[in-house]
Amino acid sequence: MKFPEHLKYTPEHEWIAVQGDTATVGITDFAQRELGDIVYVDIPSAGKELDAHTPFGTVEAVKTVSELYMPVKGTIIEINPRLNEAPELVNQDPYGEGWMIKIRLSDPSQLNELLGAEQYQQLVGN
Protein backbone atom coordinates (compact mmCIF):
# COMPACT_ATOMS: atom_id res chain seq x y z
CA MET A 1 0.00 0.00 0.00
CA LYS A 2 1.14 3.53 -0.72
CA PHE A 3 1.31 6.39 1.80
CA PRO A 4 2.73 9.42 -0.07
CA GLU A 5 4.67 11.63 2.36
CA HIS A 6 3.57 14.95 0.80
CA LEU A 7 -0.11 14.34 1.57
CA LYS A 8 -2.21 14.84 4.71
CA TYR A 9 -4.79 12.23 5.71
CA THR A 10 -8.06 11.94 7.64
CA PRO A 11 -9.15 9.09 9.94
CA GLU A 12 -12.04 8.63 7.45
CA HIS A 13 -9.48 7.72 4.74
CA GLU A 14 -9.44 10.85 2.59
CA TRP A 15 -6.19 12.48 1.48
CA ILE A 16 -5.49 16.13 0.65
CA ALA A 17 -2.71 17.70 -1.40
CA VAL A 18 -2.34 21.45 -0.91
CA GLN A 19 -1.21 23.86 -3.66
CA GLY A 20 -1.34 27.42 -2.33
CA ASP A 21 -4.92 28.29 -1.35
CA THR A 22 -6.40 25.30 -3.19
CA ALA A 23 -6.19 21.57 -2.61
CA THR A 24 -6.98 18.27 -4.29
CA VAL A 25 -8.90 15.60 -2.35
CA GLY A 26 -9.41 11.87 -2.90
CA ILE A 27 -9.63 8.59 -1.02
CA THR A 28 -6.60 6.64 0.10
CA ASP A 29 -5.14 3.46 -1.31
CA PHE A 30 -6.31 1.71 1.87
CA ALA A 31 -9.89 2.95 1.36
CA GLN A 32 -10.13 1.87 -2.26
CA ARG A 33 -8.78 -1.59 -1.36
CA GLU A 34 -11.32 -1.94 1.45
CA LEU A 35 -14.18 -0.85 -0.81
CA GLY A 36 -13.26 -3.12 -3.72
CA ASP A 37 -14.22 -2.36 -7.32
CA ILE A 38 -15.64 1.16 -7.49
CA VAL A 39 -18.52 1.46 -9.94
CA TYR A 40 -19.88 4.97 -9.32
CA VAL A 41 -18.83 8.26 -7.72
CA ASP A 42 -21.54 10.81 -6.85
CA ILE A 43 -20.44 14.33 -5.90
CA PRO A 44 -23.40 16.75 -6.03
CA SER A 45 -21.69 19.46 -3.97
CA ALA A 46 -19.98 21.59 -6.68
CA GLY A 47 -19.75 25.26 -5.77
CA LYS A 48 -20.72 24.72 -2.14
CA GLU A 49 -18.68 25.65 0.90
CA LEU A 50 -18.65 22.73 3.31
CA ASP A 51 -17.24 22.35 6.81
CA ALA A 52 -14.57 19.82 7.70
CA HIS A 53 -15.98 16.32 8.32
CA THR A 54 -19.11 17.13 6.27
CA PRO A 55 -20.07 14.64 3.53
CA PHE A 56 -19.38 15.94 0.01
CA GLY A 57 -20.53 12.88 -1.91
CA THR A 58 -20.55 9.09 -2.04
CA VAL A 59 -18.54 6.35 -3.63
CA GLU A 60 -20.31 3.15 -4.66
CA ALA A 61 -18.52 -0.16 -4.85
CA VAL A 62 -19.97 -3.51 -5.92
CA LYS A 63 -21.06 -4.38 -2.37
CA THR A 64 -21.32 -1.07 -0.50
CA VAL A 65 -21.82 2.71 -0.63
CA SER A 66 -19.54 4.93 1.43
CA GLU A 67 -19.75 8.65 2.19
CA LEU A 68 -16.91 10.99 1.28
CA TYR A 69 -15.94 13.59 3.88
CA MET A 70 -14.33 17.01 3.58
CA PRO A 71 -10.90 16.91 5.24
CA VAL A 72 -11.01 20.68 5.93
CA LYS A 73 -13.47 23.53 5.40
CA GLY A 74 -13.53 24.72 1.81
CA THR A 75 -15.48 25.45 -1.36
CA ILE A 76 -15.60 22.76 -4.03
CA ILE A 77 -14.29 24.40 -7.19
CA GLU A 78 -13.89 21.33 -9.41
CA ILE A 79 -15.06 17.73 -9.59
CA ASN A 80 -12.99 15.18 -11.50
CA PRO A 81 -15.04 14.80 -14.71
CA ARG A 82 -13.28 11.57 -15.68
CA LEU A 83 -14.89 9.70 -12.78
CA ASN A 84 -18.31 9.84 -14.50
CA GLU A 85 -17.10 7.58 -17.30
CA ALA A 86 -14.25 5.80 -15.49
CA PRO A 87 -14.89 5.44 -11.73
CA GLU A 88 -12.34 2.61 -11.71
CA LEU A 89 -9.62 5.29 -11.84
CA VAL A 90 -10.09 5.55 -8.07
CA ASN A 91 -8.96 1.91 -7.77
CA GLN A 92 -6.22 2.16 -10.39
CA ASP A 93 -4.63 5.46 -9.29
CA PRO A 94 -6.15 6.80 -6.05
CA TYR A 95 -3.46 9.48 -5.56
CA GLY A 96 -3.33 10.57 -9.21
CA GLU A 97 -5.97 10.23 -11.94
CA GLY A 98 -8.50 9.02 -9.35
CA TRP A 99 -8.67 12.33 -7.45
CA MET A 100 -12.21 13.43 -6.61
CA ILE A 101 -12.48 17.18 -5.95
CA LYS A 102 -10.50 20.39 -5.86
CA ILE A 103 -11.32 22.90 -3.17
CA ARG A 104 -10.50 26.48 -2.22
CA LEU A 105 -9.37 26.37 1.41
CA SER A 106 -11.45 28.43 3.86
CA ASP A 107 -9.32 27.77 6.95
CA PRO A 108 -5.80 26.51 6.16
CA SER A 109 -5.05 26.18 9.88
CA GLN A 110 -7.28 23.06 9.88
CA LEU A 111 -4.55 21.28 7.89
CA ASN A 112 -2.59 21.06 11.16
CA GLU A 113 -5.29 18.77 12.57
CA LEU A 114 -4.81 16.14 9.85
CA LEU A 115 -2.56 13.08 9.96
CA GLY A 116 0.86 12.79 8.36
CA ALA A 117 1.75 9.70 6.29
CA GLU A 118 3.36 7.87 9.22
CA GLN A 119 0.41 8.57 11.55
CA TYR A 120 -2.07 7.41 8.91
CA GLN A 121 -0.05 4.27 8.24
CA GLN A 122 -0.18 3.45 11.98
CA LEU A 123 -3.94 4.11 12.01
CA VAL A 124 -4.61 1.52 9.31
CA GLY A 125 -2.16 -0.93 10.84
CA ASN A 126 0.43 -1.07 8.10
C-alpha positions in Angstrom: 0.0 0.0 0.0 1.1 3.5 -0.7 1.3 6.4 1.8 2.7 9.4 -0.1 4.7 11.6 2.4 3.6 14.9 0.8 -0.1 14.3 1.6 -2.2 14.8 4.7 -4.8 12.2 5.7 -8.1 11.9 7.6 -9.1 9.1 9.9 -12.0 8.6 7.5 -9.5 7.7 4.7 -9.4 10.9 2.6 -6.2 12.5 1.5 -5.5 16.1 0.6 -2.7 17.7 -1.4 -2.3 21.5 -0.9 -1.2 23.9 -3.7 -1.3 27.4 -2.3 -4.9 28.3 -1.4 -6.4 25.3 -3.2 -6.2 21.6 -2.6 -7.0 18.3 -4.3 -8.9 15.6 -2.4 -9.4 11.9 -2.9 -9.6 8.6 -1.0 -6.6 6.6 0.1 -5.1 3.5 -1.3 -6.3 1.7 1.9 -9.9 3.0 1.4 -10.1 1.9 -2.3 -8.8 -1.6 -1.4 -11.3 -1.9 1.4 -14.2 -0.8 -0.8 -13.3 -3.1 -3.7 -14.2 -2.4 -7.3 -15.6 1.2 -7.5 -18.5 1.5 -9.9 -19.9 5.0 -9.3 -18.8 8.3 -7.7 -21.5 10.8 -6.9 -20.4 14.3 -5.9 -23.4 16.7 -6.0 -21.7 19.5 -4.0 -20.0 21.6 -6.7 -19.7 25.3 -5.8 -20.7 24.7 -2.1 -18.7 25.6 0.9 -18.6 22.7 3.3 -17.2 22.3 6.8 -14.6 19.8 7.7 -16.0 16.3 8.3 -19.1 17.1 6.3 -20.1 14.6 3.5 -19.4 15.9 0.0 -20.5 12.9 -1.9 -20.5 9.1 -2.0 -18.5 6.4 -3.6 -20.3 3.2 -4.7 -18.5 -0.2 -4.9 -20.0 -3.5 -5.9 -21.1 -4.4 -2.4 -21.3 -1.1 -0.5 -21.8 2.7 -0.6 -19.5 4.9 1.4 -19.8 8.6 2.2 -16.9 11.0 1.3 -15.9 13.6 3.9 -14.3 17.0 3.6 -10.9 16.9 5.2 -11.0 20.7 5.9 -13.5 23.5 5.4 -13.5 24.7 1.8 -15.5 25.4 -1.4 -15.6 22.8 -4.0 -14.3 24.4 -7.2 -13.9 21.3 -9.4 -15.1 17.7 -9.6 -13.0 15.2 -11.5 -15.0 14.8 -14.7 -13.3 11.6 -15.7 -14.9 9.7 -12.8 -18.3 9.8 -14.5 -17.1 7.6 -17.3 -14.3 5.8 -15.5 -14.9 5.4 -11.7 -12.3 2.6 -11.7 -9.6 5.3 -11.8 -10.1 5.6 -8.1 -9.0 1.9 -7.8 -6.2 2.2 -10.4 -4.6 5.5 -9.3 -6.1 6.8 -6.0 -3.5 9.5 -5.6 -3.3 10.6 -9.2 -6.0 10.2 -11.9 -8.5 9.0 -9.4 -8.7 12.3 -7.5 -12.2 13.4 -6.6 -12.5 17.2 -5.9 -10.5 20.4 -5.9 -11.3 22.9 -3.2 -10.5 26.5 -2.2 -9.4 26.4 1.4 -11.5 28.4 3.9 -9.3 27.8 6.9 -5.8 26.5 6.2 -5.1 26.2 9.9 -7.3 23.1 9.9 -4.5 21.3 7.9 -2.6 21.1 11.2 -5.3 18.8 12.6 -4.8 16.1 9.8 -2.6 13.1 10.0 0.9 12.8 8.4 1.8 9.7 6.3 3.4 7.9 9.2 0.4 8.6 11.5 -2.1 7.4 8.9 0.0 4.3 8.2 -0.2 3.4 12.0 -3.9 4.1 12.0 -4.6 1.5 9.3 -2.2 -0.9 10.8 0.4 -1.1 8.1 
